[in-house]
Amino acid sequence: MKMQICKNQVGCDFYGCKNVAKYSFSTKGFIRKDLVFCEDCMKKMFECFSKQCVPKAVESPFKNKKSKKEIL
Ligand SMILES: [Zn+2]
């Protein structure tokens, strides 16, 4: 996924928003055209994301899975 600064003067894709889009988000064919949105909507979207993706308690990514082969 790739987010870029929107170079075209297009309206924000969010419903009810009349701002000019500032960012474009390439969906790589998920929907045909890139999703474009303004700074306000980006912030709102980010708020939503951060609410949904509550950071989990940090667990050690390194599990002690080393099986030591004991050479007898
Ligand atoms: Zn907007």
N, CA, C, O and the ligand as a Tripos MOL2 file, in Angstrom:
@<TRIPOS>MOLECULE
protein
  289   287    73     0     0
PROTEIN
NO_CHARGES

@<TRIPOS>ATOM
      1 N           0.8400   -1.1970    0.0000 N.3       1 MET1
      2 CA          0.0000    0.0000    0.0000 C.3       1 MET1
      3 C           0.8750    1.2470    0.0000 C.2       1 MET1
      4 O           1.9570    1.2720    0.5870 O.2       1 MET1
      5 N           0.3960    2.2390   -0.6480 N.am      2 LYS2
      6 CA          1.2200    3.4300   -0.8100 C.3       2 LYS2
      7 C           0.3720    4.6840   -0.6900 C.2       2 LYS2
      8 O          -0.6600    4.8190   -1.3460 O.2       2 LYS2
      9 N           0.8190    5.5900    0.1480 N.am      3 MET3
     10 CA          0.1170    6.8550    0.2580 C.3       3 MET3
     11 C           1.0100    7.9590   -0.2760 C.2       3 MET3
     12 O           2.1890    8.0490    0.0680 O.2       3 MET3
     13 N           0.4330    8.7870   -1.1150 N.am      4 GLN4
     14 CA          1.2070    9.8540   -1.7230 C.3       4 GLN4
     15 C           0.4830   11.1780   -1.5840 C.2       4 GLN4
     16 O          -0.7020   11.2330   -1.2540 O.2       4 GLN4
     17 N           1.2200   12.2330   -1.8420 N.am      5 ILE5
     18 CA          0.5940   13.5440   -1.9070 C.3       5 ILE5
     19 C          -0.1650   13.6040   -3.2290 C.2       5 ILE5
     20 O           0.3830   13.3010   -4.2890 O.2       5 ILE5
     21 N          -1.4080   13.9930   -3.1500 N.am      6 CYS6
     22 CA         -2.2470   14.0390   -4.3400 C.3       6 CYS6
     23 C          -1.8710   15.2440   -5.1980 C.2       6 CYS6
     24 O          -1.9280   16.3860   -4.7430 O.2       6 CYS6
     25 N          -1.4930   14.9780   -6.4170 N.am      7 LYS7
     26 CA         -1.0460   16.0660   -7.2930 C.3       7 LYS7
     27 C          -2.2000   16.7190   -8.0510 C.2       7 LYS7
     28 O          -2.1130   17.8780   -8.4550 O.2       7 LYS7
     29 N          -3.2620   15.9730   -8.2340 N.am      8 ASN8
     30 CA         -4.3860   16.5150   -8.9900 C.3       8 ASN8
     31 C          -5.3200   17.3020   -8.0870 C.2       8 ASN8
     32 O          -5.4470   17.0300   -6.8930 O.2       8 ASN8
     33 N          -5.9620   18.2730   -8.6880 N.am      9 GLN9
     34 CA         -6.9520   19.0520   -7.9440 C.3       9 GLN9
     35 C          -8.2740   18.3040   -7.9740 C.2       9 GLN9
     36 O          -9.1390   18.5680   -8.8090 O.2       9 GLN9
     37 N          -8.4070   17.3940   -7.0730 N.am     10 VAL10
     38 CA         -9.6510   16.6290   -7.0100 C.3      10 VAL10
     39 C         -10.2620   16.7470   -5.6300 C.2      10 VAL10
     40 O          -9.5800   17.0070   -4.6390 O.2      10 VAL10
     41 N         -11.5530   16.5510   -5.6000 N.am     11 GLY11
     42 CA        -12.2560   16.6500   -4.3310 C.3      11 GLY11
     43 C         -12.0080   15.4260   -3.4650 C.2      11 GLY11
     44 O         -11.7500   14.3250   -3.9510 O.2      11 GLY11
     45 N         -12.0940   15.6590   -2.1870 N.am     12 CYS12
     46 CA        -11.9430   14.5790   -1.2240 C.3      12 CYS12
     47 C         -13.0240   13.5180   -1.4560 C.2      12 CYS12
     48 O         -14.1800   13.8410   -1.7310 O.2      12 CYS12
     49 N         -12.6330   12.2630   -1.3410 N.am     13 ASP13
     50 CA        -13.5560   11.1600   -1.6020 C.3      13 ASP13
     51 C         -14.5430   10.9030   -0.4660 C.2      13 ASP13
     52 O         -15.5260   10.1830   -0.6390 O.2      13 ASP13
     53 N         -14.2800   11.4820    0.6660 N.am     14 PHE14
     54 CA        -15.1440   11.1840    1.7980 C.3      14 PHE14
     55 C         -16.5010   11.8480    1.6450 C.2      14 PHE14
     56 O         -16.6250   12.9890    1.2020 O.2      14 PHE14
     57 N         -17.4880   11.0990    2.0210 N.am     15 TYR15
     58 CA        -18.8490   11.5520    1.8480 C.3      15 TYR15
     59 C         -19.1070   12.8250    2.6500 C.2      15 TYR15
     60 O         -18.8150   12.8930    3.8440 O.2      15 TYR15
     61 N         -19.6550   13.8210    1.9800 N.am     16 GLY16
     62 CA        -20.0070   15.0540    2.6600 C.3      16 GLY16
     63 C         -18.8610   16.0290    2.8160 C.2      16 GLY16
     64 O         -19.0300   17.1090    3.3830 O.2      16 GLY16
     65 N         -17.6970   15.6550    2.3180 N.am     17 CYS17
     66 CA        -16.5370   16.5280    2.4500 C.3      17 CYS17
     67 C         -16.2930   17.2670    1.1440 C.2      17 CYS17
     68 O         -16.2570   16.6660    0.0700 O.2      17 CYS17
     69 N         -16.1280   18.5740    1.2530 N.am     18 LYS18
     70 CA        -15.9540   19.3610    0.0320 C.3      18 LYS18
     71 C         -14.5490   19.9180   -0.0980 C.2      18 LYS18
     72 O         -14.2950   20.7950   -0.9240 O.2      18 LYS18
     73 N         -13.6580   19.4210    0.7000 N.am     19 ASN19
     74 CA        -12.2780   19.8980    0.6210 C.3      19 ASN19
     75 C         -11.5580   19.3180   -0.5900 C.2      19 ASN19
     76 O         -11.9760   18.3230   -1.1830 O.2      19 ASN19
     77 N         -10.4770   19.9730   -0.9240 N.am     20 VAL20
     78 CA         -9.6430   19.4500   -2.0040 C.3      20 VAL20
     79 C          -8.7230   18.3840   -1.4160 C.2      20 VAL20
     80 O          -8.1130   18.5700   -0.3630 O.2      20 VAL20
     81 N          -8.6460   17.2840   -2.1150 N.am     21 ALA21
     82 CA         -7.8490   16.1700   -1.6200 C.3      21 ALA21
     83 C          -6.3710   16.5230   -1.5690 C.2      21 ALA21
     84 O          -5.8270   17.1680   -2.4660 O.2      21 ALA21
     85 N          -5.7580   16.0910   -0.5180 N.am     22 LYS22
     86 CA         -4.3340   16.3650   -0.3620 C.3      22 LYS22
     87 C          -3.5150   15.0960   -0.4730 C.2      22 LYS22
     88 O          -2.3440   15.1320   -0.8510 O.2      22 LYS22
     89 N          -4.1280   13.9860   -0.1440 N.am     23 TYR23
     90 CA         -3.4110   12.7260   -0.1850 C.3      23 TYR23
     91 C          -4.1370   11.7420   -1.0790 C.2      23 TYR23
     92 O          -5.3620   11.7620   -1.2000 O.2      23 TYR23
     93 N          -3.3720   10.9070   -1.6810 N.am     24 SER24
     94 CA         -3.9820    9.8290   -2.4460 C.3      24 SER24
     95 C          -3.4220    8.5130   -1.9540 C.2      24 SER24
     96 O          -2.2540    8.3950   -1.5840 O.2      24 SER24
     97 N          -4.2790    7.5560   -1.9640 N.am     25 PHE25
     98 CA         -3.9200    6.2580   -1.4190 C.3      25 PHE25
     99 C          -4.1410    5.2110   -2.4880 C.2      25 PHE25
    100 O          -5.2680    4.9570   -2.9130 O.2      25 PHE25
    101 N          -3.0690    4.6190   -2.9050 N.am     26 SER26
    102 CA         -3.1800    3.6190   -3.9620 C.3      26 SER26
    103 C          -3.6720    2.3060   -3.3880 C.2      26 SER26
    104 O          -3.0800    1.7430   -2.4670 O.2      26 SER26
    105 N          -4.7530    1.8410   -3.9460 N.am     27 THR27
    106 CA         -5.3260    0.5950   -3.4550 C.3      27 THR27
    107 C          -4.9270   -0.5890   -4.3250 C.2      27 THR27
    108 O          -5.3370   -1.7220   -4.0740 O.2      27 THR27
    109 N          -4.1430   -0.3250   -5.3260 N.am     28 LYS28
    110 CA         -3.6360   -1.3820   -6.2150 C.3      28 LYS28
    111 C          -4.7530   -2.2710   -6.7390 C.2      28 LYS28
    112 O          -4.6670   -3.4990   -6.7020 O.2      28 LYS28
    113 N          -5.7890   -1.6280   -7.2210 N.am     29 GLY29
    114 CA         -6.8310   -2.3970   -7.8810 C.3      29 GLY29
    115 C          -7.9430   -2.8910   -6.9880 C.2      29 GLY29
    116 O          -8.9000   -3.5040   -7.4620 O.2      29 GLY29
    117 N          -7.8280   -2.6350   -5.7230 N.am     30 PHE30
    118 CA         -8.9000   -3.0430   -4.8120 C.3      30 PHE30
    119 C         -10.1680   -2.2800   -5.1680 C.2      30 PHE30
    120 O         -11.2450   -2.8630   -5.2900 O.2      30 PHE30
    121 N         -10.0280   -0.9810   -5.3310 N.am     31 ILE31
    122 CA        -11.0450   -0.2130   -6.0230 C.3      31 ILE31
    123 C         -10.3250    0.4510   -7.1870 C.2      31 ILE31
    124 O          -9.1180    0.6790   -7.1180 O.2      31 ILE31
    125 N         -11.0240    0.7520   -8.2140 N.am     32 ARG32
    126 CA        -10.3650    1.1020   -9.4480 C.3      32 ARG32
    127 C          -9.4720    2.3380   -9.3500 C.2      32 ARG32
    128 O          -8.3150    2.3290   -9.7710 O.2      32 ARG32
    129 N         -10.0340    3.3760   -8.7940 N.am     33 LYS33
    130 CA         -9.1950    4.5620   -8.7280 C.3      33 LYS33
    131 C          -8.5950    4.7010   -7.3290 C.2      33 LYS33
    132 O          -9.0420    4.0750   -6.3690 O.2      33 LYS33
    133 N          -7.5890    5.5270   -7.2540 N.am     34 ASP34
    134 CA         -6.9780    5.7530   -5.9600 C.3      34 ASP34
    135 C          -7.9480    6.5000   -5.0620 C.2      34 ASP34
    136 O          -8.7490    7.3140   -5.5200 O.2      34 ASP34
    137 N          -7.8610    6.2140   -3.8180 N.am     35 LEU35
    138 CA         -8.6820    6.9090   -2.8460 C.3      35 LEU35
    139 C          -7.9830    8.2210   -2.5120 C.2      35 LEU35
    140 O          -6.8020    8.2370   -2.1670 O.2      35 LEU35
    141 N          -8.7130    9.3040   -2.6170 N.am     36 VAL36
    142 CA         -8.1110   10.5890   -2.2950 C.3      36 VAL36
    143 C          -8.8450   11.2240   -1.1170 C.2      36 VAL36
    144 O         -10.0610   11.0980   -0.9760 O.2      36 VAL36
    145 N          -8.0980   11.8830   -0.3070 N.am     37 PHE37
    146 CA         -8.7260   12.5050    0.8620 C.3      37 PHE37
    147 C          -7.9240   13.7040    1.3310 C.2      37 PHE37
    148 O          -6.7270   13.8250    1.0680 O.2      37 PHE37
    149 N          -8.6140   14.5790    2.0280 N.am     38 CYS38
    150 CA         -7.9860   15.8060    2.5050 C.3      38 CYS38
    151 C          -7.3360   15.5670    3.8730 C.2      38 CYS38
    152 O          -7.4490   14.4910    4.4600 O.2      38 CYS38
    153 N          -6.6710   16.5810    4.3420 N.am     39 GLU39
    154 CA         -5.9540   16.4500    5.6050 C.3      39 GLU39
    155 C          -6.9110   16.1770    6.7720 C.2      39 GLU39
    156 O          -6.6270   15.3540    7.6420 O.2      39 GLU39
    157 N          -8.0420   16.8790    6.7750 N.am     40 ASP40
    158 CA         -9.0240   16.6820    7.8440 C.3      40 ASP40
    159 C          -9.4790   15.2370    7.9180 C.2      40 ASP40
    160 O          -9.5170   14.6290    8.9870 O.2      40 ASP40
    161 N          -9.8220   14.7030    6.7540 N.am     41 CYS41
    162 CA        -10.3390   13.3440    6.7150 C.3      41 CYS41
    163 C          -9.2490   12.3370    7.0540 C.2      41 CYS41
    164 O          -9.5180   11.2970    7.6560 O.2      41 CYS41
    165 N          -8.0360   12.6490    6.6690 N.am     42 MET42
    166 CA         -6.9190   11.7760    7.0070 C.3      42 MET42
    167 C          -6.7760   11.6810    8.5170 C.2      42 MET42
    168 O          -6.5610   10.6020    9.0710 O.2      42 MET42
    169 N          -6.8990   12.8280    9.1720 N.am     43 LYS43
    170 CA         -6.7910   12.8440   10.6340 C.3      43 LYS43
    171 C          -7.9280   12.0600   11.2790 C.2      43 LYS43
    172 O          -7.7240   11.2980   12.2230 O.2      43 LYS43
    173 N          -9.1370   12.2680   10.7420 N.am     44 LYS44
    174 CA        -10.2940   11.5540   11.2860 C.3      44 LYS44
    175 C         -10.1480   10.0540   11.0900 C.2      44 LYS44
    176 O         -10.4640    9.2460   11.9640 O.2      44 LYS44
    177 N          -9.6580    9.7200    9.9110 N.am     45 MET45
    178 CA         -9.4670    8.3180    9.5800 C.3      45 MET45
    179 C          -8.4300    7.7110   10.5290 C.2      45 MET45
    180 O          -8.5870    6.5950   11.0250 O.2      45 MET45
    181 N          -7.3910    8.4650   10.7570 N.am     46 PHE46
    182 CA         -6.3310    7.9760   11.6350 C.3      46 PHE46
    183 C          -6.8490    7.7670   13.0550 C.2      46 PHE46
    184 O          -6.4770    6.8060   13.7290 O.2      46 PHE46
    185 N          -7.7080    8.6760   13.4980 N.am     47 GLU47
    186 CA         -8.3160    8.5210   14.8150 C.3      47 GLU47
    187 C          -9.1110    7.2260   14.8950 C.2      47 GLU47
    188 O          -9.0320    6.4830   15.8740 O.2      47 GLU47
    189 N          -9.8750    6.9770   13.8430 N.am     48 CYS48
    190 CA        -10.6660    5.7460   13.7910 C.3      48 CYS48
    191 C          -9.7670    4.5170   13.8350 C.2      48 CYS48
    192 O         -10.0270    3.5580   14.5630 O.2      48 CYS48
    193 N          -8.7250    4.5690   13.0550 N.am     49 PHE49
    194 CA         -7.8070    3.4380   13.0090 C.3      49 PHE49
    195 C          -7.1870    3.1820   14.3730 C.2      49 PHE49
    196 O          -7.0890    2.0440   14.8330 O.2      49 PHE49
    197 N          -6.7730    4.2720   15.0060 N.am     50 SER50
    198 CA         -6.0910    4.0820   16.2850 C.3      50 SER50
    199 C          -7.0460    3.5920   17.3650 C.2      50 SER50
    200 O          -6.6300    2.9600   18.3360 O.2      50 SER50
    201 N          -8.3390    3.8910   17.1870 N.am     51 LYS51
    202 CA         -9.3170    3.3560   18.1360 C.3      51 LYS51
    203 C          -9.5480    1.8720   17.9040 C.2      51 LYS51
    204 O          -9.7090    1.0890   18.8400 O.2      51 LYS51
    205 N          -9.5590    1.5140   16.6320 N.am     52 GLN52
    206 CA         -9.7880    0.1120   16.2850 C.3      52 GLN52
    207 C          -8.5890   -0.7570   16.6210 C.2      52 GLN52
    208 O          -8.7130   -1.8700   17.1330 O.2      52 GLN52
    209 N          -7.4420   -0.2120   16.3180 N.am     53 CYS53
    210 CA         -6.2260   -0.9970   16.5320 C.3      53 CYS53
    211 C          -5.6160   -0.6070   17.8710 C.2      53 CYS53
    212 O          -4.6280    0.1240   17.9340 O.2      53 CYS53
    213 N          -6.2110   -1.1000   18.9130 N.am     54 VAL54
    214 CA         -5.6810   -0.8030   20.2330 C.3      54 VAL54
    215 C          -4.3700   -1.5550   20.4070 C.2      54 VAL54
    216 O          -4.2950   -2.7720   20.2370 O.2      54 VAL54
    217 N          -3.3710   -0.8110   20.7420 N.am     55 PRO55
    218 CA         -2.0740   -1.4800   20.8750 C.3      55 PRO55
    219 C          -2.1200   -2.5720   21.9390 C.2      55 PRO55
    220 O          -2.5600   -2.3490   23.0670 O.2      55 PRO55
    221 N          -1.6720   -3.7100   21.5640 N.am     56 LYS56
    222 CA         -1.6730   -4.8340   22.5020 C.3      56 LYS56
    223 C          -0.4570   -4.7430   23.4080 C.2      56 LYS56
    224 O           0.5420   -4.0970   23.0940 O.2      56 LYS56
    225 N          -0.5780   -5.3960   24.5090 N.am     57 ALA57
    226 CA          0.5460   -5.4410   25.4300 C.3      57 ALA57
    227 C           1.7580   -6.0140   24.7020 C.2      57 ALA57
    228 O           1.6910   -7.0330   24.0140 O.2      57 ALA57
    229 N           2.8200   -5.3330   24.8840 N.am     58 VAL58
    230 CA          4.0150   -5.7210   24.1380 C.3      58 VAL58
    231 C           4.5410   -7.0590   24.6460 C.2      58 VAL58
    232 O           4.9060   -7.2420   25.8070 O.2      58 VAL58
    233 N           4.5490   -7.9520   23.7120 N.am     59 GLU59
    234 CA          5.1070   -9.2620   24.0420 C.3      59 GLU59
    235 C           6.4480   -9.4130   23.3580 C.2      59 GLU59
    236 O           6.6990   -8.8430   22.2960 O.2      59 GLU59
    237 N           7.2400  -10.1370   23.9480 N.am     60 SER60
    238 CA          8.5520  -10.3560   23.3440 C.3      60 SER60
    239 C           8.4000  -11.1200   22.0380 C.2      60 SER60
    240 O           7.8460  -12.2200   22.0170 O.2      60 SER60
    241 N           8.8840  -10.5460   20.9630 N.am     61 PRO61
    242 CA          8.7650  -11.2500   19.6850 C.3      61 PRO61
    243 C           9.7060  -12.4420   19.5920 C.2      61 PRO61
    244 O           9.6040  -13.2780   18.6940 O.2      61 PRO61
    245 N          10.5990  -12.4910   20.5230 N.am     62 PHE62
    246 CA         11.5560  -13.5940   20.4770 C.3      62 PHE62
    247 C          11.1580  -14.6500   21.4880 C.2      62 PHE62
    248 O          11.3500  -14.5100   22.6950 O.2      62 PHE62
    249 N          10.6070  -15.6870   20.9510 N.am     63 LYS63
    250 CA         10.2240  -16.7740   21.8430 C.3      63 LYS63
    251 C          11.4360  -17.6690   22.0850 C.2      63 LYS63
    252 O          12.2390  -17.9630   21.1990 O.2      63 LYS63
    253 N          11.5040  -18.0620   23.2950 N.am     64 ASN64
    254 CA         12.6290  -18.9330   23.6080 C.3      64 ASN64
    255 C          12.3500  -20.3360   23.0900 C.2      64 ASN64
    256 O          11.9430  -21.2450   23.8140 O.2      64 ASN64
    257 N          12.5880  -20.4470   21.8360 N.am     65 LYS65
    258 CA         12.2360  -21.7120   21.1940 C.3      65 LYS65
    259 C          13.4880  -22.5110   20.8110 C.2      65 LYS65
    260 O          13.4380  -23.5320   20.1260 O.2      65 LYS65
    261 N          14.5620  -21.9990   21.2790 N.am     66 LYS66
    262 CA         15.8100  -22.6620   20.9200 C.3      66 LYS66
    263 C          15.8870  -24.0480   21.5480 C.2      66 LYS66
    264 O          15.9300  -24.2070   22.7680 O.2      66 LYS66
    265 N          15.9020  -24.9950   20.7060 N.am     67 SER67
    266 CA         16.0630  -26.3360   21.2240 C.3      67 SER67
    267 C          17.5330  -26.7220   21.1050 C.2      67 SER67
    268 O          18.0720  -26.9950   20.0320 O.2      67 SER67
    269 N          18.1030  -26.7220   22.2230 N.am     68 LYS68
    270 CA         19.5330  -27.0310   22.2350 C.3      68 LYS68
    271 C          19.7480  -28.5270   22.0880 C.2      68 LYS68
    272 O          19.3180  -29.3500   22.8970 O.2      68 LYS68
    273 N          20.4160  -28.8080   21.0400 N.am     69 LYS69
    274 CA         20.7190  -30.2240   20.8240 C.3      69 LYS69
    275 C          21.9480  -30.5770   21.6400 C.2      69 LYS69
    276 O          23.0670  -30.1280   21.3880 O.2      69 LYS69
    277 N          21.6840  -31.3670   22.5810 N.am     70 GLU70
    278 CA         22.8030  -31.7320   23.4500 C.3      70 GLU70
    279 C          23.5930  -32.8670   22.8450 C.2      70 GLU70
    280 O          23.0730  -33.9410   22.5410 O.2      70 GLU70
    281 N          24.8080  -32.5990   22.6910 N.am     71 ILE71
    282 CA         25.6830  -33.6200   22.1470 C.3      71 ILE71
    283 C          26.2830  -34.4230   23.3000 C.2      71 ILE71
    284 O          27.0260  -33.9170   24.1410 O.2      71 ILE71
    285 N          25.9280  -35.6580   23.2880 N.am     72 LEU72
    286 CA         26.4290  -36.5010   24.3860 C.3      72 LEU72
    287 C          27.7300  -37.1870   24.0300 C.2      72 LEU72
    288 O          28.2800  -37.9280   24.8440 O.2      72 LEU72
    289 ZN        -12.1170   15.3730    3.2820 Zn       73 ZN73
@<TRIPOS>BOND
     1     1     2 1
     2     2     3 1
     3     3     4 2
     4     3     5 am
     5     5     6 1
     6     6     7 1
     7     7     8 2
     8     7     9 am
     9     9    10 1
    10    10    11 1
    11    11    12 2
    12    11    13 am
    13    13    14 1
    14    14    15 1
    15    15    16 2
    16    15    17 am
    17    17    18 1
    18    18    19 1
    19    19    20 2
    20    19    21 am
    21    21    22 1
    22    22    23 1
    23    23    24 2
    24    23    25 am
    25    25    26 1
    26    26    27 1
    27    27    28 2
    28    27    29 am
    29    29    30 1
    30    30    31 1
    31    31    32 2
    32    31    33 am
    33    33    34 1
    34    34    35 1
    35    35    36 2
    36    35    37 am
    37    37    38 1
    38    38    39 1
    39    39    40 2
    40    39    41 am
    41    41    42 1
    42    42    43 1
    43    43    44 2
    44    43    45 am
    45    45    46 1
    46    46    47 1
    47    47    48 2
    48    47    49 am
    49    49    50 1
    50    50    51 1
    51    51    52 2
    52    51    53 am
    53    53    54 1
    54    54    55 1
    55    55    56 2
    56    55    57 am
    57    57    58 1
    58    58    59 1
    59    59    60 2
    60    59    61 am
    61    61    62 1
    62    62    63 1
    63    63    64 2
    64    63    65 am
    65    65    66 1
    66    66    67 1
    67    67    68 2
    68    67    69 am
    69    69    70 1
    70    70    71 1
    71    71    72 2
    72    71    73 am
    73    73    74 1
    74    74    75 1
    75    75    76 2
    76    75    77 am
    77    77    78 1
    78    78    79 1
    79    79    80 2
    80    79    81 am
    81    81    82 1
    82    82    83 1
    83    83    84 2
    84    83    85 am
    85    85    86 1
    86    86    87 1
    87    87    88 2
    88    87    89 am
    89    89    90 1
    90    90    91 1
    91    91    92 2
    92    91    93 am
    93    93    94 1
    94    94    95 1
    95    95    96 2
    96    95    97 am
    97    97    98 1
    98    98    99 1
    99    99   100 2
   100    99   101 am
   101   101   102 1
   102   102   103 1
   103   103   104 2
   104   103   105 am
   105   105   106 1
   106   106   107 1
   107   107   108 2
   108   107   109 am
   109   109   110 1
   110   110   111 1
   111   111   112 2
   112   111   113 am
   113   113   114 1
   114   114   115 1
   115   115   116 2
   116   115   117 am
   117   117   118 1
   118   118   119 1
   119   119   120 2
   120   119   121 am
   121   121   122 1
   122   122   123 1
   123   123   124 2
   124   123   125 am
   125   125   126 1
   126   126   127 1
   127   127   128 2
   128   127   129 am
   129   129   130 1
   130   130   131 1
   131   131   132 2
   132   131   133 am
   133   133   134 1
   134   134   135 1
   135   135   136 2
   136   135   137 am
   137   137   138 1
   138   138   139 1
   139   139   140 2
   140   139   141 am
   141   141   142 1
   142   142   143 1
   143   143   144 2
   144   143   145 am
   145   145   146 1
   146   146   147 1
   147   147   148 2
   148   147   149 am
   149   149   150 1
   150   150   151 1
   151   151   152 2
   152   151   153 am
   153   153   154 1
   154   154   155 1
   155   155   156 2
   156   155   157 am
   157   157   158 1
   158   158   159 1
   159   159   160 2
   160   159   161 am
   161   161   162 1
   162   162   163 1
   163   163   164 2
   164   163   165 am
   165   165   166 1
   166   166   167 1
   167   167   168 2
   168   167   169 am
   169   169   170 1
   170   170   171 1
   171   171   172 2
   172   171   173 am
   173   173   174 1
   174   174   175 1
   175   175   176 2
   176   175   177 am
   177   177   178 1
   178   178   179 1
   179   179   180 2
   180   179   181 am
   181   181   182 1
   182   182   183 1
   183   183   184 2
   184   183   185 am
   185   185   186 1
   186   186   187 1
   187   187   188 2
   188   187   189 am
   189   189   190 1
   190   190   191 1
   191   191   192 2
   192   191   193 am
   193   193   194 1
   194   194   195 1
   195   195   196 2
   196   195   197 am
   197   197   198 1
   198   198   199 1
   199   199   200 2
   200   199   201 am
   201   201   202 1
   202   202   203 1
   203   203   204 2
   204   203   205 am
   205   205   206 1
   206   206   207 1
   207   207   208 2
   208   207   209 am
   209   209   210 1
   210   210   211 1
   211   211   212 2
   212   211   213 am
   213   213   214 1
   214   214   215 1
   215   215   216 2
   216   215   217 am
   217   217   218 1
   218   218   219 1
   219   219   220 2
   220   219   221 am
   221   221   222 1
   222   222   223 1
   223   223   224 2
   224   223   225 am
   225   225   226 1
   226   226   227 1
   227   227   228 2
   228   227   229 am
   229   229   230 1
   230   230   231 1
   231   231   232 2
   232   231   233 am
   233   233   234 1
   234   234   235 1
   235   235   236 2
   236   235   237 am
   237   237   238 1
   238   238   239 1
   239   239   240 2
   240   239   241 am
   241   241   242 1
   242   242   243 1
   243   243   244 2
   244   243   245 am
   245   245   246 1
   246   246   247 1
   247   247   248 2
   248   247   249 am
   249   249   250 1
   250   250   251 1
   251   251   252 2
   252   251   253 am
   253   253   254 1
   254   254   255 1
   255   255   256 2
   256   255   257 am
   257   257   258 1
   258   258   259 1
   259   259   260 2
   260   259   261 am
   261   261   262 1
   262   262   263 1
   263   263   264 2
   264   263   265 am
   265   265   266 1
   266   266   267 1
   267   267   268 2
   268   267   269 am
   269   269   270 1
   270   270   271 1
   271   271   272 2
   272   271   273 am
   273   273   274 1
   274   274   275 1
   275   275   276 2
   276   275   277 am
   277   277   278 1
   278   278   279 1
   279   279   280 2
   280   279   281 am
   281   281   282 1
   282   282   283 1
   283   283   284 2
   284   283   285 am
   285   285   286 1
   286   286   287 1
   287   287   288 2
@<TRIPOS>SUBSTRUCTURE
     1 MET1         2 RESIDUE 1 A MET
     2 LYS2         6 RESIDUE 1 A LYS
     3 MET3        10 RESIDUE 1 A MET
     4 GLN4        14 RESIDUE 1 A GLN
     5 ILE5        18 RESIDUE 1 A ILE
     6 CYS6        22 RESIDUE 1 A CYS
     7 LYS7        26 RESIDUE 1 A LYS
     8 ASN8        30 RESIDUE 1 A ASN
     9 GLN9        34 RESIDUE 1 A GLN
    10 VAL10       38 RESIDUE 1 A VAL
    11 GLY11       42 RESIDUE 1 A GLY
    12 CYS12       46 RESIDUE 1 A CYS
    13 ASP13       50 RESIDUE 1 A ASP
    14 PHE14       54 RESIDUE 1 A PHE
    15 TYR15       58 RESIDUE 1 A TYR
    16 GLY16       62 RESIDUE 1 A GLY
    17 CYS17       66 RESIDUE 1 A CYS
    18 LYS18       70 RESIDUE 1 A LYS
    19 ASN19       74 RESIDUE 1 A ASN
    20 VAL20       78 RESIDUE 1 A VAL
    21 ALA21       82 RESIDUE 1 A ALA
    22 LYS22       86 RESIDUE 1 A LYS
    23 TYR23       90 RESIDUE 1 A TYR
    24 SER24       94 RESIDUE 1 A SER
    25 PHE25       98 RESIDUE 1 A PHE
    26 SER26      102 RESIDUE 1 A SER
    27 THR27      106 RESIDUE 1 A THR
    28 LYS28      110 RESIDUE 1 A LYS
    29 GLY29      114 RESIDUE 1 A GLY
    30 PHE30      118 RESIDUE 1 A PHE
    31 ILE31      122 RESIDUE 1 A ILE
    32 ARG32      126 RESIDUE 1 A ARG
    33 LYS33      130 RESIDUE 1 A LYS
    34 ASP34      134 RESIDUE 1 A ASP
    35 LEU35      138 RESIDUE 1 A LEU
    36 VAL36      142 RESIDUE 1 A VAL
    37 PHE37      146 RESIDUE 1 A PHE
    38 CYS38      150 RESIDUE 1 A CYS
    39 GLU39      154 RESIDUE 1 A GLU
    40 ASP40      158 RESIDUE 1 A ASP
    41 CYS41      162 RESIDUE 1 A CYS
    42 MET42      166 RESIDUE 1 A MET
    43 LYS43      170 RESIDUE 1 A LYS
    44 LYS44      174 RESIDUE 1 A LYS
    45 MET45      178 RESIDUE 1 A MET
    46 PHE46      182 RESIDUE 1 A PHE
    47 GLU47      186 RESIDUE 1 A GLU
    48 CYS48      190 RESIDUE 1 A CYS
    49 PHE49      194 RESIDUE 1 A PHE
    50 SER50      198 RESIDUE 1 A SER
    51 LYS51      202 RESIDUE 1 A LYS
    52 GLN52      206 RESIDUE 1 A GLN
    53 CYS53      210 RESIDUE 1 A CYS
    54 VAL54      214 RESIDUE 1 A VAL
    55 PRO55      218 RESIDUE 1 A PRO
    56 LYS56      222 RESIDUE 1 A LYS
    57 ALA57      226 RESIDUE 1 A ALA
    58 VAL58      230 RESIDUE 1 A VAL
    59 GLU59      234 RESIDUE 1 A GLU
    60 SER60      238 RESIDUE 1 A SER
    61 PRO61      242 RESIDUE 1 A PRO
    62 PHE62      246 RESIDUE 1 A PHE
    63 LYS63      250 RESIDUE 1 A LYS
    64 ASN64      254 RESIDUE 1 A ASN
    65 LYS65      258 RESIDUE 1 A LYS
    66 LYS66      262 RESIDUE 1 A LYS
    67 SER67      266 RESIDUE 1 A SER
    68 LYS68      270 RESIDUE 1 A LYS
    69 LYS69      274 RESIDUE 1 A LYS
    70 GLU70      278 RESIDUE 1 A GLU
    71 ILE71      282 RESIDUE 1 A ILE
    72 LEU72      286 RESIDUE 1 A LEU
    73 ZN73       289 GROUP 0 **** ****
